[in-house]
Amino acid sequence: MSAPVFPTPKVIGTKRPEVSYKKRSAARVIAFNAAGEVAIVYAKREKYYKLPGGGIDPGEQHEMAALREMQEETGGIVKIRSDLGCVATTEEYRNDLHQMSYCYVADVVDDSGSPSLTEDEVNDGLGHLWLSVDEAKTRMAEAEQRSELGLYIKERDIYLLDEAIRRCRPITPAYPIDKSPAVNIDFKGDEYLLRWDGDWRKTPDLTSFPLVNNATVTLIPHSERVKDLWATSQVLEYGADSHIRILDSCADEFSVCKVAIDDRQRRLLKDEFSILQHLSSKDIPVVRVHQEPLTDEQGIFGFRMERLFKIEMDNAADYIPEIAKAFGEVHQSGVVHHDISPSNIMLNQKGQVTIIGFGRAGYIGQEVPSIKAVGKPKEKEIYSVESDNASLERVNGIFIRKGRFN
């Protein structure tokens, strides 16, 4: 197994030849929750903000140290985005300390736990909060640190955060092109096509992207409007029909963007936007969208929508009556969702059930276009309430079992 490749470190401080340094390695983690916010730790006594992280124990793997530190300082359980590897490093010289910091990006799996702070951390008044990337950087930059340590942390963690959000991330599942697997990649505000030979389930190592061993990387051109959006937003998640981005800063409540990357996805999002406008006009509990879609010279390429939250499986069954009522209202308005799944049922800021994912929806009695077929296309399939109800029964079963298969 080859040794991991680490990015070139940013040097903070000055190495002095007369100093005998103590060496230390540390792991830092940039953890995103479902709303696209990052975890930030605040030291009340010293007045600085930092990323979760700390020293790597002897023999401990970097990723395991990042997971441990995240749980100790925030109580959160996260999953490292292993396809990215280490996204940034710093080399710090402070007093007699020579420290290497290795930064990883992760997604929150469970944030319901409580921190396990040391006595010193409790005395420092350590706490944590969840902020947008833009707000996190602002808090870090504007904090009035009371120590040299705080100043080093400020420079280090703003750099790590900047580097992490500029790293590449897949925005599509793997799909075939001429029998080779491929994915589309977001990297520093541009889109690339990555193709490789081999197992489609194993995306190549992206640590040194756009240099990827045994793969080809091709830049995909964007319109100016699409470029502007990509330059001011970050990838939150992706699916077969679109990907979700979150704006770095937003003056209104519609900070989440649903975005297309090809003609097929554009057609689906155009239809979805129209259906959501129809449902919203009847005050039905579906995701609220900005009245103006995202457009360029080719037409609609996406839309902005409100920020929503996932339903936790442990109490998902409690929402079954509310979910049934919501879909009943959708059907009464003449619409069939056609793609009901747990991921398309969320909660709004008020904790109310909100239906999303109308990309394959249509109107009762109409024929389902082949582009909107779910699974293997059926001959002359018709939009029907019965098919939605059958899907909803399956989802109810998943919620009752709390996501377990048995």
N, C-alpha and C positions, 0 to 999 in steps of 0.2 A: 504494500500500500504506500503510495507516494506521500511525502510530507506536505502539509497544508501550505498554500501560498498566501502570504499576507501582503496587504497593500503597503506601499512606502509610507513610513510614519511621518507625521508632522512633528517637528522638534519644538518643544516648549521649554524655555529657559536656556541657559548656557552651561556647557560642560567645562568645568574648570580642572586643569591638569593636576593641581595640587590637592584636590579633594579625593578621598577614598570613599567611593559611593557604595551604599547598600542597594542591591538590586531587588526589585519587586515587580511581579506581573499581576495585572488586574484585568477583569472582564467587565465590560459595560454593556448595557442592553437598552435598546430603543424598542419599547413594547407598545404596540398599537391595540386599542380596544375596538369594539364593533363600530363605534362612532368615528373612528379614524383619529382619535386623540392619543397622545403619548403620555406615559407615566413620568412625572417629574418629582424628585425628592427635594424637600425644602428644609434647610438647617436654620431654625429660628434664631438661635443664639448668634451664629456667625453671619447670618443674613445672606445666604447664597442658595441658588438652585442647582441641582445636578441630576444627571441620569442615574438610574439605579445601577449599582455595581460595586465591586470591591475586589479585594485580593484573591488570587487563585491559590488554593492550597497545594502543597507539594503532591505531585502525581495526579492532580485533578485536571480533567479536560476543560478547555476554555468554555465550551458550550454549557457544560454542567455547572461551572462556576457562575455563569450568567443566569442560569435558571435558579440556582440557589440564592444568589444575591437578590434577584427580583422578588422571590418569595419572602426572604427575610425582611427586606425593606418596605415592601408594599402588601404582602400577603397574597399577591397574585401568582397564579400558575400560568405559564406561557409556553408556547411552542416556537422554537427557533426556526426561522426560514432557512433551512439547510441548503437550499439551492443557491443562496447568496454568499454563503461562507462568511468570513470576517469582512465587514464592509469598510472599516477604517481603523487605523492605528495611530497612536501618539507615543512619542518618546519624551519623557519629562525629566528635567534636572531641577531639583528643588532642594536647597540646603545640601544634605549628604544623601539624598534619595535619588536613585536612577530608576524610574518606573516606566514600564511598557504597558499601555492600555490597549485591549483588543475589543472592538465593538461589534455587536451582533444585533440583528433585527429580529423581532419576535411578534407573535400574535397572541392575545390574551385568550386563554381557555376558560379560566375561572378567576374572577376578581373578588370573590366573596370572603376570602380568608383575611386574617389579621396579621400585621407585621410581627416579626420576632426580633425586636431591637436589642442591642447590647446596652449595658448601663451607660456607657459613654454616649451612645446615640440618643438615648432617652434624655440625658442631660443636655445634649445639643439641641433638643427640641425637634428631632427629625419627624417629618410627616410627609405625606405624598398627596398629589392631586393629578387630575387628568386634564390636559389642555390640548388645544389644537397645536400643530407644529409651529405656526406663526406666533401664537401667544406664548408657547414655551420658550422660543428664542428671545422674545421680547422680555419676558420675566428674567431670563438668565442675563441678558445684556444690561438691563436697567437696575438690577439688584445692587445695593451698596454694600459690598463685601467689607467685613471688618478684619480680614486677615490676608496674608500672602497666599495661604492655601485657597481661599475663596477666589482670588484672582486667577490662579492656575486652573482651577476647576472651570471657571467661566470660559477661559480661552479654549480649554480642552473640549468641553462638552458642546459648546456651540459649533466647533469644528466637526466633531463626531456626528452631530445631528445634521449639519449641512451635507456632509459626505453621504450619510445613510440615505437621505431622501433623494439623493441624486443617483443612487445605484439602480441597477437594472432589475426589472421584475416582469415575469410573464403576465400577459393580459389575455391569453386565450388558453384553453386546454390544448393538448397535443392533437394535431390533425394531420392527415396524410397529404403529401404532394408528390406525385409520381413515385409512390411506394416508400417515400422517405418521411419520417415524422418531422413535424415542424411546429413551432410556436411563435407567436408575436411577442415582442419584448418592448417594454418601456425603459429607455435609458437616457437620463439627463434631458428629458423633454422631447426626445425623438422616438420614433417607432422603427423597430428592426424586425426582419424575418430571420429566424434562426432555424436552419435545417441540419439534420445529422443522420447518420446511418446507425442502425442498431435498435435497441428496445425503446419503443415510444413511451414507455412508463418511466424511463430514466432520463430526465433532462440533463444535458451536459453541465459540468461545473461552470458557473457564471462569474466566479470570483474575479477573473481578469477580463471580463467583457469590455469591449467587443472582440477581444482575442479569445477564441474558443477552440480548443483542440478537437480535431476531427469533425469540424462542422463549418458551415458557410453562414456568413452574416451579411445581410443586405439591408441598406437603409430604405425605408418606405417614405415617399414624399407626402407632405401634408399641405393643406390649404393654410393660408395665413390665420384664419379664424381658429382652426384646429390647433395650430402651433401655439397661439396665444393661450388657449385653454390648457394645453399640456404643460406649458411653461409655468403656470400658476396653480397647479394642482398635483395631487399625488394619487397613485393607484390604491384603492381600498380593497377591492376584490374583483373577480372576473367570472364569467360563465360562457356558455356556448353562443349566446345571443347578444352579448354586450359586455362592457366592463364598467365598474363603478369607480369614480374619482371623487376626491374631496378637495375643495378649494383651500389654498393656503390661508386665505383670509376672505371674509364675506361680510358685506354690509347688511344682508337680510337673512332670513331663516332658511333659504334654499341653498345650502352649502354643498350638497351632494349632487353629483352629475352622473347621469346614465349616458354612456357614450358608445357610438358605433364606430367600427373600424373598416367596414367594407359595405358594398351596395346592399347585400342581403340584410345586414344588421340595420342599415339606415331605413330600409323599408319596414322592418319590424318595429323600430322605435317611432317612426312616423305614425304607424297605425296605433301603437300603444299610447302615444301622446294624445291622439284624437279620442280614444276610448276613455282615457283618464279625465279629459276635459268634460266629456259627456257625463261620466259618473260623478265627478266633483260638483257639477252644476245641480245635481240632485241631493247633495249633502250626504253621499254614501261614504262609509268609512274606508276610503282608499287613500293611497299616498297623495299628499298635496304637492302640486308642481307649479313652478313659476309659469305665468301665462304666456311668456315669450319663449319659444324653443331655441335651442342652440342651432344656428344655421350658418352655412357658407354658400358659395356660388352653386354648389350641387344640391342644396336643399337642407333639410333637417338632418343633423348628425347626432342629436341628443337633446336632453332637457335637464333642467335643474329641479331638484326636489328636496323636501324636508328631510332632516336627519331622523332616522328611526332606530329602534333597538330590538335585538333578538329576544325571543321568548325562551326563557330557561326551561329545559326539559323537566326539571324537578317539579315545577308547578304548572306545566303547560296544560294539563288536563283541566285545570280550573277555568281555562278560557274557552273550552269547547262550546258552551252555550252562546257566548258572545261571537265566536267565530261563525257558528251556524247562522246567527242573525245577520252578520255582515254579508255572508255569501247569499243569503236569502234576498237581501236588498239589491245585490248585484244582479241576481237573476230577475228580479222584478223590474229592473230597468232594461231588460232585454239582452244582457251580456252574459256570455259563458266564458269563464276564465280559461279553461282548457289546459292548465298547467299547475294545479293545486299541489303544493308540497309544503313541508314545515318551513322551508327557507323563504317562502312567499307570504308568510303570515308573521307580522311583526307588531311592535307596540310603538305608539307615538310618544311625544314628550309628556302627555298626560296619562300614560299607561293604558291607553285604549287600543284595542285590536285594530290593526290597519293592514289592508290587503295590498300587496305589490305584485310585480311580475306579470303584467298584462300583455307581454310581447306576443303571445300566441293566442290571445283572446279574439273573440268574434261575436257576432250577434245571432241569437237563437234562430235556428232554421236555415242559416246560410251554410254553404259548403265550406269545409276547412281547406284553405289553400295548402298545397304541398309544402310550402315554405314554413307553415305553422304546425305541421303534423308533429305529434309527440311520439317518439319511438318509431317503429316501422310504419310507413304510410299505409293507410287503408283506402280501398277503392271507394270514392265518393262518400267520405265521412262528413257528417252533418253536426254542427254545433248543437249540443243538447244539454239541458239541465241534468238529465240522468247521468251523463258521463262525469259531470262535475261532482254530483252527489256521491258517486262511487269512489272518486278520488278523495273526497272529503272523509268518507268512512275509513279509508286506509290511513289518512293522516291522524284521525281521531284515535285509531288503534296505536299508532306510534306515540302519541302524546300520553295515552293511558299507560303504556308500558315504559314511559319516560325514556324513550329512544332505544330501549333494549329490544333484541329480537325475540326474546321469550321471557 
